[in-house]
Amino acid sequence: MSTLRFWIFRWLIISSVAMPLVVGASTPNVVLKDQDGKTRNVNEFIGQGKWTVVAVWSSNCPICRREIHHTSFFYDEYKKRDATVLGLSVDSERGRDKALRFISDHGLEYPNLIGDPTVASMLGGGRFVGTPTFLFYSPDGKLAAHRVGPVTVEQLEEMLAKLRGQKPISG
C-alpha cells in the first residue's frame, strides 16, 4: 500500500469514528443558488418529512462522473416514497458552468444546489473530506449519518434501511 493510500485510509477510519459526535445536528440555515439560478435554502429540501440523501459532488471528480447514476436511480425509485436526493456541487459559483454541464451530461433530475467545500462542511457537521460524500438526513432534518466515497443504489438502500431500523425495500 502506498504511503498516500495509507494516510487516506487512516484518516477515513479516524473520521468515521469521530463523525457520530456530530450526527443529530439540525440542518444549518444555508442559502445557495440552484441549477436554474434561483436562490434556495437547503431547509426547503431537508427536514420536509422524508429522508434526504445529500449527494456532494464535483464536476472534476472522476468517481462522481462514473458513479452519480446510482443517485439518479435511487431518486427515481424513492421520490414517491419516503426518501429523496438533493445534489450539492462544490464547484462554487466560479465553476457554475462546469456544474451545469455535469448536471446536464448526467441527466440529474433531482434538485442540485451549487456551493463550495465550506457549505459541504456545514451540512456535514464537520471537516469536508472530498467527493463524493453522502449525507443522510432524517425526515425531521437531523443529520443521521454520512459516507465518503462511491455508493451503489443497494448501498444507499441498505443505509436508509439501517437508519429506519428495518430491512431494505427492494424495487
PyRosetta script that sets phi, psi and omega in degrees:
from pyrosetta import init, pose_from_sequence

init()
pose = pose_from_sequence("MSTLRFWIFRWLIISSVAMPLVVGASTPNVVLKDQDGKTRNVNEFIGQGKWTVVAVWSSNCPICRREIHHTSFFYDEYKKRDATVLGLSVDSERGRDKALRFISDHGLEYPNLIGDPTVASMLGGGRFVGTPTFLFYSPDGKLAAHRVGPVTVEQLEEMLAKLRGQKPISG")
pose.set_psi(1, 131.5)
pose.set_omega(1, -179.9)
pose.set_phi(2, -68.5)
pose.set_psi(2, 159.9)
pose.set_omega(2, -179.5)
pose.set_phi(3, -60.8)
pose.set_psi(3, -42.4)
pose.set_omega(3, 179.5)
pose.set_phi(4, -61.7)
pose.set_psi(4, -46.4)
pose.set_omega(4, 178.5)
pose.set_phi(5, -60.8)
pose.set_psi(5, -40.5)
pose.set_omega(5, 178.8)
pose.set_phi(6, -58.3)
pose.set_psi(6, -48.9)
pose.set_omega(6, -177.6)
pose.set_phi(7, -67.7)
pose.set_psi(7, -37.4)
pose.set_omega(7, 176.4)
pose.set_phi(8, -63.8)
pose.set_psi(8, -46.4)
pose.set_omega(8, 179.1)
pose.set_phi(9, -60.2)
pose.set_psi(9, -45.5)
pose.set_omega(9, -179.6)
pose.set_phi(10, -61.4)
pose.set_psi(10, -43.8)
pose.set_omega(10, -179.6)
pose.set_phi(11, -63.8)
pose.set_psi(11, -40.6)
pose.set_omega(11, 179.1)
pose.set_phi(12, -62.9)
pose.set_psi(12, -40.7)
pose.set_omega(12, 178.3)
pose.set_phi(13, -64.0)
pose.set_psi(13, -48.0)
pose.set_omega(13, -179.5)
pose.set_phi(14, -63.0)
pose.set_psi(14, -43.8)
pose.set_omega(14, -178.4)
pose.set_phi(15, -68.3)
pose.set_psi(15, -32.2)
pose.set_omega(15, 179.3)
pose.set_phi(16, -70.0)
pose.set_psi(16, -27.5)
pose.set_omega(16, 175.5)
pose.set_phi(17, -74.8)
pose.set_psi(17, -38.8)
pose.set_omega(17, -177.5)
pose.set_phi(18, -76.5)
pose.set_psi(18, -27.6)
pose.set_omega(18, -174.0)
pose.set_phi(19, -57.7)
pose.set_psi(19, -39.3)
pose.set_omega(19, -178.7)
pose.set_phi(20, -56.8)
pose.set_psi(20, -18.7)
pose.set_omega(20, 179.0)
pose.set_phi(21, -65.6)
pose.set_psi(21, -28.0)
pose.set_omega(21, -178.3)
pose.set_phi(22, -100.9)
pose.set_psi(22, -9.6)
pose.set_omega(22, 179.3)
pose.set_phi(23, -64.2)
pose.set_psi(23, 138.7)
pose.set_omega(23, -178.4)
pose.set_phi(24, 104.9)
pose.set_psi(24, -7.6)
pose.set_omega(24, 177.7)
pose.set_phi(25, -71.0)
pose.set_psi(25, 147.0)
pose.set_omega(25, 177.6)
pose.set_phi(26, -76.5)
pose.set_psi(26, 159.4)
pose.set_omega(26, 179.3)
pose.set_phi(27, -64.5)
pose.set_psi(27, 129.3)
pose.set_omega(27, 176.3)
pose.set_phi(28, -70.3)
pose.set_psi(28, 157.2)
pose.set_omega(28, 179.3)
pose.set_phi(29, -83.2)
pose.set_psi(29, 93.7)
pose.set_omega(29, -175.5)
pose.set_phi(30, -120.8)
pose.set_psi(30, 129.7)
pose.set_omega(30, 179.8)
pose.set_phi(31, -111.4)
pose.set_psi(31, 126.1)
pose.set_omega(31, -179.4)
pose.set_phi(32, -137.3)
pose.set_psi(32, 171.5)
pose.set_omega(32, 173.3)
pose.set_phi(33, -95.1)
pose.set_psi(33, 144.0)
pose.set_omega(33, 176.3)
pose.set_phi(34, -88.9)
pose.set_psi(34, -174.5)
pose.set_omega(34, -176.7)
pose.set_phi(35, -66.0)
pose.set_psi(35, -18.9)
pose.set_omega(35, 178.3)
pose.set_phi(36, -93.0)
pose.set_psi(36, 1.2)
pose.set_omega(36, -179.9)
pose.set_phi(37, 86.9)
pose.set_psi(37, 2.4)
pose.set_omega(37, -179.9)
pose.set_phi(38, -80.9)
pose.set_psi(38, 137.2)
pose.set_omega(38, 177.6)
pose.set_phi(39, -74.6)
pose.set_psi(39, 126.8)
pose.set_omega(39, -176.7)
pose.set_phi(40, -134.6)
pose.set_psi(40, 149.1)
pose.set_omega(40, 173.8)
pose.set_phi(41, -98.8)
pose.set_psi(41, 136.5)
pose.set_omega(41, -179.9)
pose.set_phi(42, -58.8)
pose.set_psi(42, -25.2)
pose.set_omega(42, 179.4)
pose.set_phi(43, -69.2)
pose.set_psi(43, -11.1)
pose.set_omega(43, 172.8)
pose.set_phi(44, -70.9)
pose.set_psi(44, -20.9)
pose.set_omega(44, -174.7)
pose.set_phi(45, -111.4)
pose.set_psi(45, -31.2)
pose.set_omega(45, -176.1)
pose.set_phi(46, -103.6)
pose.set_psi(46, 138.3)
pose.set_omega(46, 178.2)
pose.set_phi(47, 80.6)
pose.set_psi(47, 27.7)
pose.set_omega(47, -178.3)
pose.set_phi(48, -106.7)
pose.set_psi(48, 30.6)
pose.set_omega(48, 176.0)
pose.set_phi(49, 89.7)
pose.set_psi(49, 3.1)
pose.set_omega(49, 177.2)
pose.set_phi(50, -128.3)
pose.set_psi(50, 154.3)
pose.set_omega(50, 168.1)
pose.set_phi(51, -65.6)
pose.set_psi(51, 138.4)
pose.set_omega(51, 179.4)
pose.set_phi(52, -125.1)
pose.set_psi(52, 125.5)
pose.set_omega(52, 173.6)
pose.set_phi(53, -100.1)
pose.set_psi(53, 115.8)
pose.set_omega(53, 175.5)
pose.set_phi(54, -92.0)
pose.set_psi(54, 113.7)
pose.set_omega(54, 179.6)
pose.set_phi(55, -95.1)
pose.set_psi(55, 108.0)
pose.set_omega(55, -178.8)
pose.set_phi(56, -92.0)
pose.set_psi(56, 123.1)
pose.set_omega(56, -174.5)
pose.set_phi(57, -141.1)
pose.set_psi(57, 169.0)
pose.set_omega(57, 176.6)
pose.set_phi(58, -139.2)
pose.set_psi(58, 144.0)
pose.set_omega(58, -178.0)
pose.set_phi(59, -65.4)
pose.set_psi(59, -23.1)
pose.set_omega(59, -179.3)
pose.set_phi(60, -98.8)
pose.set_psi(60, 12.7)
pose.set_omega(60, -179.9)
pose.set_phi(61, -90.4)
pose.set_psi(61, 113.6)
pose.set_omega(61, -178.3)
pose.set_phi(62, -63.7)
pose.set_psi(62, -34.2)
pose.set_omega(62, 178.4)
pose.set_phi(63, -67.6)
pose.set_psi(63, -41.0)
pose.set_omega(63, 178.1)
pose.set_phi(64, -60.2)
pose.set_psi(64, -46.5)
pose.set_omega(64, -179.7)
pose.set_phi(65, -60.2)
pose.set_psi(65, -38.8)
pose.set_omega(65, -176.4)
pose.set_phi(66, -78.6)
pose.set_psi(66, -30.5)
pose.set_omega(66, -168.9)
pose.set_phi(67, -114.1)
pose.set_psi(67, -6.6)
pose.set_omega(67, -173.1)
pose.set_phi(68, -61.4)
pose.set_psi(68, -23.6)
pose.set_omega(68, -179.2)
pose.set_phi(69, -60.5)
pose.set_psi(69, -25.2)
pose.set_omega(69, 178.5)
pose.set_phi(70, -63.2)
pose.set_psi(70, -38.3)
pose.set_omega(70, 178.8)
pose.set_phi(71, -69.2)
pose.set_psi(71, -33.3)
pose.set_omega(71, 177.0)
pose.set_phi(72, -65.4)
pose.set_psi(72, -44.5)
pose.set_omega(72, 177.8)
pose.set_phi(73, -62.4)
pose.set_psi(73, -42.7)
pose.set_omega(73, 178.6)
pose.set_phi(74, -61.1)
pose.set_psi(74, -46.5)
pose.set_omega(74, 179.5)
pose.set_phi(75, -58.6)
pose.set_psi(75, -48.3)
pose.set_omega(75, -180.0)
pose.set_phi(76, -58.7)
pose.set_psi(76, -38.5)
pose.set_omega(76, -177.3)
pose.set_phi(77, -75.0)
pose.set_psi(77, -35.6)
pose.set_omega(77, -169.9)
pose.set_phi(78, -107.8)
pose.set_psi(78, -9.6)
pose.set_omega(78, -174.2)
pose.set_phi(79, -60.3)
pose.set_psi(79, -27.3)
pose.set_omega(79, 178.3)
pose.set_phi(80, -98.0)
pose.set_psi(80, 5.8)
pose.set_omega(80, 177.4)
pose.set_phi(81, -106.9)
pose.set_psi(81, -126.0)
pose.set_omega(81, -173.9)
pose.set_phi(82, -114.4)
pose.set_psi(82, 18.2)
pose.set_omega(82, -178.4)
pose.set_phi(83, -146.1)
pose.set_psi(83, 156.6)
pose.set_omega(83, 178.3)
pose.set_phi(84, -146.3)
pose.set_psi(84, 176.3)
pose.set_omega(84, 179.4)
pose.set_phi(85, -127.9)
pose.set_psi(85, 140.6)
pose.set_omega(85, 171.6)
pose.set_phi(86, -125.3)
pose.set_psi(86, 122.3)
pose.set_omega(86, 176.8)
pose.set_phi(87, -86.5)
pose.set_psi(87, 144.4)
pose.set_omega(87, 175.3)
pose.set_phi(88, -132.9)
pose.set_psi(88, 107.7)
pose.set_omega(88, 174.6)
pose.set_phi(89, -80.0)
pose.set_psi(89, 134.8)
pose.set_omega(89, 175.4)
pose.set_phi(90, -103.2)
pose.set_psi(90, 25.3)
pose.set_omega(90, 179.0)
pose.set_phi(91, -76.1)
pose.set_psi(91, -14.5)
pose.set_omega(91, -178.6)
pose.set_phi(92, 69.9)
pose.set_psi(92, 170.7)
pose.set_omega(92, 179.8)
pose.set_phi(93, -62.3)
pose.set_psi(93, -31.0)
pose.set_omega(93, 177.4)
pose.set_phi(94, -63.8)
pose.set_psi(94, -31.2)
pose.set_omega(94, -179.9)
pose.set_phi(95, -99.6)
pose.set_psi(95, 17.5)
pose.set_omega(95, -176.4)
pose.set_phi(96, -52.6)
pose.set_psi(96, -45.6)
pose.set_omega(96, -179.3)
pose.set_phi(97, -61.1)
pose.set_psi(97, -41.0)
pose.set_omega(97, 177.5)
pose.set_phi(98, -64.6)
pose.set_psi(98, -41.8)
pose.set_omega(98, 179.4)
pose.set_phi(99, -63.6)
pose.set_psi(99, -43.7)
pose.set_omega(99, 179.5)
pose.set_phi(100, -64.0)
pose.set_psi(100, -38.4)
pose.set_omega(100, 177.2)
pose.set_phi(101, -65.1)
pose.set_psi(101, -40.6)
pose.set_omega(101, 177.4)
pose.set_phi(102, -60.4)
pose.set_psi(102, -47.3)
pose.set_omega(102, 179.6)
pose.set_phi(103, -59.1)
pose.set_psi(103, -45.1)
pose.set_omega(103, -179.8)
pose.set_phi(104, -67.5)
pose.set_psi(104, -48.1)
pose.set_omega(104, -178.3)
pose.set_phi(105, -59.4)
pose.set_psi(105, -32.8)
pose.set_omega(105, -176.4)
pose.set_phi(106, -101.0)
pose.set_psi(106, 2.7)
pose.set_omega(106, 176.3)
pose.set_phi(107, 58.7)
pose.set_psi(107, 39.9)
pose.set_omega(107, -178.6)
pose.set_phi(108, -72.9)
pose.set_psi(108, 115.4)
pose.set_omega(108, -177.8)
pose.set_phi(109, -95.4)
pose.set_psi(109, -14.5)
pose.set_omega(109, 177.1)
pose.set_phi(110, -80.0)
pose.set_psi(110, 158.8)
pose.set_omega(110, -178.7)
pose.set_phi(111, -63.5)
pose.set_psi(111, 144.6)
pose.set_omega(111, 177.5)
pose.set_phi(112, -132.0)
pose.set_psi(112, 136.0)
pose.set_omega(112, 175.0)
pose.set_phi(113, -110.8)
pose.set_psi(113, 153.3)
pose.set_omega(113, -179.1)
pose.set_phi(114, -113.9)
pose.set_psi(114, 117.3)
pose.set_omega(114, -178.7)
pose.set_phi(115, -134.8)
pose.set_psi(115, -145.7)
pose.set_omega(115, 179.5)
pose.set_phi(116, -147.7)
pose.set_psi(116, 177.5)
pose.set_omega(116, -178.6)
pose.set_phi(117, -58.3)
pose.set_psi(117, -29.3)
pose.set_omega(117, 178.1)
pose.set_phi(118, -62.4)
pose.set_psi(118, -41.1)
pose.set_omega(118, 178.6)
pose.set_phi(119, -65.3)
pose.set_psi(119, -42.1)
pose.set_omega(119, 178.2)
pose.set_phi(120, -60.3)
pose.set_psi(120, -38.9)
pose.set_omega(120, 176.9)
pose.set_phi(121, -63.7)
pose.set_psi(121, -43.4)
pose.set_omega(121, 179.6)
pose.set_phi(122, -62.3)
pose.set_psi(122, -45.3)
pose.set_omega(122, -178.7)
pose.set_phi(123, -70.2)
pose.set_psi(123, -32.4)
pose.set_omega(123, -178.5)
pose.set_phi(124, -86.7)
pose.set_psi(124, -3.1)
pose.set_omega(124, 176.2)
pose.set_phi(125, 73.3)
pose.set_psi(125, 16.9)
pose.set_omega(125, -179.7)
pose.set_phi(126, 179.7)
pose.set_psi(126, -163.6)
pose.set_omega(126, -177.3)
pose.set_phi(127, -61.8)
pose.set_psi(127, 133.2)
pose.set_omega(127, 177.4)
pose.set_phi(128, -85.2)
pose.set_psi(128, 125.9)
pose.set_omega(128, -176.2)
pose.set_phi(129, -87.6)
pose.set_psi(129, -48.1)
pose.set_omega(129, -177.8)
pose.set_phi(130, 161.6)
pose.set_psi(130, -175.6)
pose.set_omega(130, -177.5)
pose.set_phi(131, -106.5)
pose.set_psi(131, 150.3)
pose.set_omega(131, -7.7)
pose.set_phi(132, -78.2)
pose.set_psi(132, 148.2)
pose.set_omega(132, 173.4)
pose.set_phi(133, -131.0)
pose.set_psi(133, 142.3)
pose.set_omega(133, -179.8)
pose.set_phi(134, -123.3)
pose.set_psi(134, 124.7)
pose.set_omega(134, 178.8)
pose.set_phi(135, -110.1)
pose.set_psi(135, 130.6)
pose.set_omega(135, -178.2)
pose.set_phi(136, -109.1)
pose.set_psi(136, 117.7)
pose.set_omega(136, 179.0)
pose.set_phi(137, -109.2)
pose.set_psi(137, 137.7)
pose.set_omega(137, 178.1)
pose.set_phi(138, -71.4)
pose.set_psi(138, 166.3)
pose.set_omega(138, 179.8)
pose.set_phi(139, -58.1)
pose.set_psi(139, -24.2)
pose.set_omega(139, 178.3)
pose.set_phi(140, -93.9)
pose.set_psi(140, 8.9)
pose.set_omega(140, 172.9)
pose.set_phi(141, 89.2)
pose.set_psi(141, 15.7)
pose.set_omega(141, 178.4)
pose.set_phi(142, -94.0)
pose.set_psi(142, 137.0)
pose.set_omega(142, 175.2)
pose.set_phi(143, -66.5)
pose.set_psi(143, 120.2)
pose.set_omega(143, -175.3)
pose.set_phi(144, -104.5)
pose.set_psi(144, -30.5)
pose.set_omega(144, -178.2)
pose.set_phi(145, -168.7)
pose.set_psi(145, 167.8)
pose.set_omega(145, 173.6)
pose.set_phi(146, -146.5)
pose.set_psi(146, 159.7)
pose.set_omega(146, 177.7)
pose.set_phi(147, -147.6)
pose.set_psi(147, 133.2)
pose.set_omega(147, 177.4)
pose.set_phi(148, -105.5)
pose.set_psi(148, 132.5)
pose.set_omega(148, 178.4)
pose.set_phi(149, 112.1)
pose.set_psi(149, 173.7)
pose.set_omega(149, -176.3)
pose.set_phi(150, -68.4)
pose.set_psi(150, 152.0)
pose.set_omega(150, 175.7)
pose.set_phi(151, -137.0)
pose.set_psi(151, 152.3)
pose.set_omega(151, 173.2)
pose.set_phi(152, -97.7)
pose.set_psi(152, 170.0)
pose.set_omega(152, 175.1)
pose.set_phi(153, -57.8)
pose.set_psi(153, -43.8)
pose.set_omega(153, -178.6)
pose.set_phi(154, -61.4)
pose.set_psi(154, -39.8)
pose.set_omega(154, 178.8)
pose.set_phi(155, -68.4)
pose.set_psi(155, -37.1)
pose.set_omega(155, 175.1)
pose.set_phi(156, -62.9)
pose.set_psi(156, -43.7)
pose.set_omega(156, 178.5)
pose.set_phi(157, -63.3)
pose.set_psi(157, -42.3)
pose.set_omega(157, 179.6)
pose.set_phi(158, -63.5)
pose.set_psi(158, -42.7)
pose.set_omega(158, 179.5)
pose.set_phi(159, -64.7)
pose.set_psi(159, -43.3)
pose.set_omega(159, 178.8)
pose.set_phi(160, -63.1)
pose.set_psi(160, -43.9)
pose.set_omega(160, 178.7)
pose.set_phi(161, -62.2)
pose.set_psi(161, -41.1)
pose.set_omega(161, 178.2)
pose.set_phi(162, -62.3)
pose.set_psi(162, -43.8)
pose.set_omega(162, 179.4)
pose.set_phi(163, -66.3)
pose.set_psi(163, -34.7)
pose.set_omega(163, 177.6)
pose.set_phi(164, -76.8)
pose.set_psi(164, -19.1)
pose.set_omega(164, -176.9)
pose.set_phi(165, 81.2)
pose.set_psi(165, 31.8)
pose.set_omega(165, -179.2)
pose.set_phi(166, -144.0)
pose.set_psi(166, 175.4)
pose.set_omega(166, 178.0)
pose.set_phi(167, -75.3)
pose.set_psi(167, 152.7)
pose.set_omega(167, 179.3)
pose.set_phi(168, -60.9)
pose.set_psi(168, 146.0)
pose.set_omega(168, 173.8)
pose.set_phi(169, -94.4)
pose.set_psi(169, 120.8)
pose.set_omega(169, 178.5)
pose.set_phi(170, -98.1)
pose.set_psi(170, 144.6)
pose.set_omega(170, -172.5)
pose.set_phi(171, -64.0)
pose.dump_pdb("model.pdb")
